[in-house]
Structure formats: C-alpha cells, structure tokens
C-alpha cells in the first residue's frame, strides 16, 4: 500500500493523522503544501478546496477528517485495513 499525506506544520488535524498512521505502523510519505506550491495546487485540483490533511491511498484521495467531528477513525481503519481494537473508539 502506498500512502501519501498532504499536510502543513500548522495543521492540528494533520499532526493527528500522522500520529494515527505512526501508531498503527502505516508507512507514508508526507507532502507539505506550504513548502511545495505544486502540492497545494494538486490538493485544490483533486478535491476542489485547499483542505488538509488529505490522504492518497494507492492513488485514491481521501479526507480523513470532518469539520466539527475531527478524525474519522473508523473510516481511516477501514481504508487502511486496520482492525478496530475491542473497546477502543479512537486510535
């Protein structure tokens, strides 16, 4: 599985997404939209807004959070094939 995470240093949800991936042993490549204007343009082209974090999992774009709800842990697990631990609704 090839995972890319479009992020920025100031983005709290980006940090949480990377932490989730690291806690579950998911290797990823980080793409910083502040450091790479082409990456920022790619996010806008793909999702129609400058919203981060964005994950690209084997070429499929996915926004791992919902405004007001935070990270979508169950959806992240499903897309990444991570089983849910019994009694654990978060990470």
N, C-alpha and C positions, 0 to 999 in steps of 0.2 A: 504494500500500500504506500502510495506517495502522498504526503500531506504537506501543504503549504499553509502558512498563517500570515495573513496581511494584517499588520499591526502598526502602532506608533507608541513611543515611550510614555506618553501622557495618558494613554487609554487604559483605564482600570479593567474593563471587560477583556481587553487583550491580555493583560497580565494574568487574569483569572483563567482564561482559555489556555494559555501556555502552561500554567501551573497544573491544570487538569490533565493536559497531554503528558506532561512530565511525570505526574503521579501514577499514570497508567502505562508508562513505558512506551508511549507513542512517539516515534521519531518524526521530526518535522523540520521544514526549512522556514525560517522567518523572513518575511519581506516587509521592510519598514517603509511605509508610504511617505513618511516625512523625509527620509533620506533618498528616496527614488521617485521623482515626479512621474515617471512612466508607470510605476506601480499604482500610484494614486489614480492616474488616468485609466488604468486597466480595471480597477475596482468600479469606477464610475461607469465604464463601458459595460461591464458584466452585470452589475446589479442596479444600475440606474441612479445611484446616490453614493456619496462618499461616506459609507458606513463601514466601520471596522469594529471588531475583528471580522474577518472573512476567512473561512477555511476553503481550501480546494483539496478535495479528497479524490485521488485518481481522476483528476480533470473535472470533477463536479463541484460547483460552487455552493457554499452553504454558510449562512449567517448563524453562528452558534448562540445568539442571544436574542431576546425580545425586549424592546424598551419597556421599562417598568417591571419586567419579570426577571431580568438578569440572564445568566447562562441557562441554556436548555439542556440540562444534564442528561435526561433520558434520551433526547434526540442525539446528543453527542455520542452516548454509549451505543445507540442503535447503529448510527452511521459508521462508527469505528469498530464495531464488533466487540465491544467491551461489556462483559456480563455485569449486571447490577448486583452489588453485594446485598445480602439479606439485611433488612432494617436500615439501609443507607439510602436516603432520598437525595443526597447531594453527590459528592465526588465519588 
